[in-house]
Amino acid sequence: MARTPWAPGATALAGAARVVEAVVASGRSADAALADAESTGERAAVRAIALGTLRWYLRLAPALEGLTKRPSGIASPIRALLAVSAHQIEYSRNVPQQTVHAAVDAARILGSERSTGLVNAVLRRYLTEHTVLLARVDQELPGRTAHPAWLVERICAAWGGASEALLAANNAHPPLTLRVDLSRASAVDYVDRLREAGIEALPIQWCPTAVILQRPVPVERLPGFAEGVVSVQDAGAQLAAPLLAARAGMRVLDVCAAPGGKTGHILERLGEGVDVTAVDIEAARVELIRENLVRLRRAAHLRVGDAREPPSFWDGRPFERILVDAPCSSTGVIRRHPDIKLLRRASDLPALATGQLAILMAAELMLAVGGLLVYCTCSVLPEENEAIVQRFLERAPHMRAAGMPRAAELAPGALDRPVGIQLLSGAEAGTDGFYYACLEKTTAGT
């Protein structure tokens, strides 16, 4: 007897459940888990459902727990399926009863025929009780904003009255922002090209290289993308190269450079005949830089090395400019990577801080006297930003804070800090969260 086709949407729910389980139960990144769905015909639906569920998981999962006697006794693929189904009931336009029907078939696709009754019962109860269940979760800020309690505590301590807006921004869908290579087109001209291709966009007035799309589109639809005329890069990230202020003839180092967006921007600003070295710790990550630069029609010296250990890649000649895009908690890009809320732990921060300081100390050794070092992170946590810079300046007395434009001159709503400037996710500028500090070397040191 021929098998009955799956209910509409069942395969997408099952695929999204696999992604969510990989993140929640196995600690994989969403990007890595989603790569497994790239070859399927429903990859766009799987991606949308999975990322939406991860965005709201810490609100949905506690609500669902109230509907089962032993939540921990439910197999992790089925727990993930319940979460993605609840997300579709709560945040999609799908008919809720159809989602329940699809979820039952999704359990079969996941190889758990025995769980179909449980899935059906839990989701039907969720349909009738979700208002009460979510109201209970929403009584506390972590549940209401779907953030881990430790992160809410740190954000509130750092940003006070701006905290709830920041937490809300983390749950918003991010814009698609582009960086235009100004040696090949102006932002205004490129917006015209987009309009001719049926894509609505606007130039960002405070960032001359940036264009923001009204609605995201696949990069394959972007005119000139394959030829390197334009790249995908948040406007906040586009501040790094101008702050570095590299000039032709200088030796420039970009450490922790993968996937190469900032390296490409530095090269676009400098033109031909520049001496740029880009370093990352793994060969696979350096290959991402190479691929990016090939598309941009640009060239740099690429090295595999540990930024904490300069001898692994350095020839001993000092650099006049160094960009340190330090590994961090990535709490400024949660709206693009909602899995960060589930993968990052408070216990990660001390090790990250140790690494950040070590990279700065190593970078100082490679910096020429009179040279400029730009430290940046995609974090909104002061302990990774100005606190690290202050610790560095205490340990390296021949380094000092360099002059920078005032925060408001760099981006609307940016904040001046004791050292450097901070952009908060979704603030007036609409960027991701970034921190920047400019530091200069005044003596040779010892």
N, C-alpha and C positions, 0 to 999 in steps of 0.2 A: 504494500500500500504506500503510495507517495506521501511524503511528509508534508504537513501543512506548512505553508510559508510563515516566516516569523512575522509577528505584528509589526506594523510600520514604526520605525525608530528603535526597535529592539537591538539591532546590531550596533547602532551608535551608542546606546546606553551601555552595552556590554564593553565596547571599546573604551569608553570613558571610564568605566569602573576599573578596568585593568590599569589605566593610567593613574587614577586616584589611589588604587591599592599600592602601586609601585612607589608612590610618594609617601603615603601614610605608613605603610607596613614595612617597606624596604629602604626608605630614605633616599630613593633615587630622585634626581631632579625631574621636573615636569618635562623639560626639553628632551632629556634622554628617553623618558618613557614615551613621549609623543612620537619620537623617531620611529618607534615600532609600528605606528599607525600610518606612517607616511605613504605606504604602498596601497592602502585601502581606498576604495572609492568614497568613503565617508570621512576622510581625514579632517575636513573642515568642521563637520558636526561634532566629531569626537573631540577635537581641540576646543571648540567653544564650550561644550558641556563640561569637559574635564577642568579647564581653567576656571570656569564659573563656579564649579563645585569647590575647587581648591580655594577660591576667593572667599567663599562663604562657609567653608567646612566647619570652622570653629563656632559657627552659629547653628548650623544644621545638625551636626553630630550630637551635641547635647540634647537637642529636642527629640531626636530619634531614640536616644537611650531610654527615655521615659516610656517607650512603647514596648520594650522587651524586658523579660525577667532577668536574663543573663546576657547583656550585650557582649561581654568578652567571650561568650561561648559561641558566638556567630562567626563563621569563617570569614576571614578578612576580605575575600572577593565579594561576598554578599553584603558585608558592612559597607563596602565602597559602593556597591550597586544601590543600596538604600539611600546613600548620601546623594549620588548623582540623580536618582529619581526624585528625591525631595527637592533638589535644586530645580529640576524641570517643573515640578509642581509650583514652586514658590516664585521662580524668577523667569520662566519662559511663558510664551503665549500658547503653549500646547494645551489641549483639553486635558485636565488632570486625570480623568478616568482612563483616557487613552494611554497616558504615561504609566499608570498602574498595569494596564494590560501588557504594554511593551516590556515593563520591568520583569513580569513573570516569564516571558519568553527569553529575556536577557539572562535570567538565572539559568535557563536551560543551555543557552549558548556558552555560558561560563562553566558548564559541566556539573551543575548542581540541581538536578531534577528534584531532589529531596527538599530543597529550600524554596520551591515555588509557592507552597502554602504559606510559609513564613513571610515571604516578600509580599504576597497579596494581602495578608492580614495586617501587617505593619503599615503598609502604605495606605490601605483603606482607613485605618485608624488615624493616620497622619492627615488624611483629607478632612476628617471631621474635627480633629483636635488641634490642628497646627496653629491656629490663632492663639489658643491658650498656652500651648507648649512654647511657642516663640516668645510670647509675652513674658514668660517666666525666665527664659534665657536672657531677654533684653533688659532685665532689671540691672544687670551689671555691664559696665562699659566694655570689658573684653568680649563678652558674648554678643552684645549689641553690634559691635564693630567687627566681630570675627577676627580678633587679634589675640595672640597669647598674652596672658596676664603680665608676664615679665616685661614684654615690649611696651604694653600700654603704660606700665608704671614708669619706665624710662622716658618715654615720649612725653608723658604728662609732667614729669620732673623737669625736663629740659625746655619744653615749649609752652607750658601753662595754658593760657587761653586759646592758643592756636592749635592745641592738641586734637580736639575733636574734628576740626576741619582737615587736619593732616591725616587722621585715621580714616575719615570719609573719603579723602582723595585716594588713599591706597586701595579702596574698593571700587574706584571708578575705572571705566575702560579708557586706556591711554590713547592719546592721539598718535597718528603716524606723522612724524616730523622728518623732514629731509634736509640734508646739507648739500648746497649747490657749489660746485667747483667754480669759483668766480673768475678763474682764468679762462673758462670756457663758456660761461653764461652768467647773466645776472639773475638774482632771485625773481625779479619782476618778469624778465623774459621767460624764465622757466615756468612761471605760473601761467603765462600765455600758452606755452607748449602743452601744459597739462590741460588747460581749458580746451584746446583744439582736440585733445585725446578724450574729451568727455569727462575729465577729472577736475572737480572743483577744489581750489586751494587758495591760500593767501600767504603773502610774505609776512614774516615776523619783523615788525618795525625795529625792535631793539637789537636784533641779531641779523646782520646783513647777509649771512649765508643761509639762513633758515627759511623753510617753507613748510606750512602745516596744511595737511589735507583735511577737507571737510569730513570725508569718510575714508577709512583705510582701504587700500586696494593691494592686490599681490604685486610684488616688485616687478614681475615680468611685464606689467602694464605700464610701468613708469617710463616715459620717453627718455632715452639716453642712459638708463641705468646700466645696461650691459656694457656700454662704452665708458662708464665711469664719470659721466657728467654729474651724476647725483648719487648720494648715499643716504641710507637710513641712519639718522643720528638725532637724538633728543637735543633740543636747543640748549639745554643746560650743559650738555657735554661739549657743545661747540664753543664754549668759553675757554677751554683748556689751551688750544693753540694760540689764540690772541694773547692770553696772559703770559704764555711762554716767551712771546716777543722775540723769536729767533730771527736772525738776519742771515743773508747769504754770506758764506764764508765761515760761519760758526760750525763747530761740531755739536751735534744734538743727540741726546740719548733719551729714548722712551723705554722705561722699564715696566714690566708687567703689561706689555703692550697689546696682547691678544684681545679681541680679534683684529685690531689694527685700525679702528676708526679714527682715533686721535692721531696715530702715525700718518694716516692718509691726509688728514686735515693739515698737519704741519707741512707736509710735502707740497700740498696744493698752494699754501701761502708762500712758500719759499721758491717754488719754480725749479728750474734746472740747476745742476751743479752744486747741489747741497750735500752735506755729509750727515746723514741721519742713520743712527743705529737703533734697531728695535729688538728688544729682548723679552723672552718669556721662558718659563721654567720647563715646559714640555715641548718635545718636537712636534706633536700634533697641534699644539696651540700656535707655534711659530708657523706651521703650515697654513693656518687660518689667516695669519698676517700676510703671508706670501700671496694667497689667493685673492685677498682683498686688494693688495697693491697691484696685482696683475690686471684686475678689472679697472682700477683707477689709472692705469698706464703710468704708474710711478714706481720708483725703485729706492730701496734702502738696504743697509747692511743688516741681515737677519741673524740673530744669535740665539742659541739655546743656552740658558744659564740661570742660576739662582741669583736673584737680585740682592740677596743678603750676602753673597760671596762674589764680589767683583772679579777676582782672578779667574773665575770660571769662564768669563767672556771678554774681559777688558784687556786692551793692549797696553795700558799704562799711560796713554795720552789723555790729558784732561778734556772734559767737555765744557763748553761755554753755557750750554742750556741742558737741563735734565728735567724730564717730566716723570713724576712718580705717581702713577695711577694705582694706588695701593689696594691689595686685596682687603675686603672689609665685609661687614655684615650684610651689605646690599639692601639696607632698610630704606634707601631712597628710591629703589626701583621695584617695590612690592607691587605696584599697580601693573607692571609688565610681567612680573614673576611672582604670582600669589603663593606659589609653593614655598617661598622664603618664610612665610608665617608658620609653616609646619616643620620646616627643616632646620631653621636657625634656633639655637638655644642660648640662653644667657651665659652658659658656661663656655660658649665659643669665644666670647669677647676678650678674655685675658690673652688667649693664644693669638688672636688676631692683632691685638695691641702690641704684643711682643714682636710679631712679624713686621708690623708697620714701622715701629721704631728701628728695628734692625735694618730695614730697607733704607730708611732715611740716613742712618749712620753710614751705611755702605755707599749711598749716593754721594754723600758729602766728600768722601775720599776721592771720588772721580770728578768732582766739580772744580773747575778752574777758579783761581782767585778773581774776584769780580764777576763770577758767573751767577746765573739765576737758576734756582730750583723751584718748580711748581709742584706742590703736593696736593693731590685731590683724591676724594673718595666719592662713592655713591651711597653714602651713609648720612642719616640725620641724627646720629648719636654723638654728642660732644666728646665722649670718651675716646672715639676713634678719630676725632677731627682736631679741634683746637687744643684739647688736652694732650694729644700725641705731639703736636707741634711744639707746645710749651715744654714738654719733657725733652724733646730733641734740642731745643735751643739752650736748655740748661746743661745738656751734656756736650754741646758743640758751641763753645763761647765765641768761636770765630764765625759763626753763622748768626744772622739777624733777620728780622722781618723786613721784607722789601716793601717799597711803596706800591700800593694797589689803588685802582679806582674805588671810590665808595661803592658799597653794595648796590645802592639804588641806581647808580650809573651803569652797572653791568647788566642788571635785569630788574624789572619791576617787582617789588616785594621782596627782593633779596635782603638778607640781614647782615649787618656788620657784626663780627664777633671779636673777642679780645685779640685774636690773631686770625686773619682771613675773613672769608665771607661764606654764608650758608644760603642755599636755595632749598626751600621746603617743597615737598611733593604737592603739586596741584595748587600752589599759591598763585599770586597775581600773574606771574610769568607763565604759569601753566606747564612748567617743566617737571622733570623728575627731581629727586632730592640729590643735591651735590654740595660738596664742600671744596673750597679752594684756598690755598695759602701760597704766597710768593715769598721766597727766602733767598738771601744773597750771602755769598762768601766774601768776607772782608779781609781775611788774612790766610796765610798758607797753612796754619795749624802745625801740628807736630806729628 
